[in-house]
Amino acid sequence: MDRPHKYGAGDRMSDLICDNYSLLMVMSRFGLSLGFGDKTVQEVCEAQGVDCNTFLAVANFISEDQYTYSEDDTDFSLTSLMDYLKRAHTYFLDFNLPAIRRKLIEALDYAGGADLSYLIMRFYDEYAKEVRRHMEYENEAVFTYVEGLMEGRLSDQYNIAVFTSKHNQIDAKLKELKNIIIKYYPEQGSNNLLNAVLFDIFNCEQDLASHCQVEDYLFVPAVASLERKLKDEP
C-alpha cells in the first residue's frame, strides 16, 4: 500500500535534503541544524525539539504538486507552523533581501550615472518596503490574532477570512524586476555579477511564492478550522 505523502517520519533526513535541496531552507526555518548523520526525520526532530508532523507537512507540501491541507490529514502544530513562518519572515527581511540589494549595487554600473541603474535600485527598494509591510502586518496582526484563538479567544473585529482577502502575492514585482534587467540592461563586459544576482532573484521569487502558498494552503485552513471549533463550543 502506498503511503499518502512523499516523505515520512522514518526516512533519513539526509535523504530528504539530497532529494530536494530546497528543504534546507525548511530545516533552517524550523530551527533544525545540520550534522544529524543517518538519523531519521523523527529522530532529528525529537532531538532538536521540533514537531515532526509539522515539519513533514511543510516538507511534503513544498515537494509535492497536489498536497493540500484537510482536517482529516496528519495533525500538525499550529504553534510550530507559526514559528516556521516567523523565521521565514526574519530570513527574507533581515538576510535575503538585503543580500540581494548588496549584490545589485555591486553588479550595476554606476560609473556613468546610468538612469536605468538608479531605476532598478529604486524599484528594488520600493519592493523590499512592500514585502516588509506585508510581513510585519502578519507578524503583528495575524499571528497575534491566532495566538488569541489558541488561548480560546474569538474576536468580533477580525477573522482569518479578512487576512485571506488582503493576502496578495508578494513575488509579482520580482518578476518585473528580473524582466527589466534581462531585457533592457546593456551588456557591460563580464556579466558574472549580474547573472549571479539574477539567479538569486529567481530563487527568491520561487521561495516567496512557496512561502505564500504555505500560508494559503496550510496555515489559513488550519486557522479557519480552529475558528469553527471555537464557534461550535457551547
DABEL-V244169 format. One record per helix or strand of 3 or more residues. SS is the DSSP state (h for helix, s for strand). FROM is the first residue (numbers start at 0). LEN is the number of residues. If there is no record, write none. Layout:
# DABEL-V244169
SS,FROM,LEN / SS,FROM,LEN
This chain:
# DABEL-V244169
h,12,7 / h,22,7 / h,40,7 / h,51,12 / h,77,30 / h,114,36 / h,159,7 / h,171,13 / h,191,41
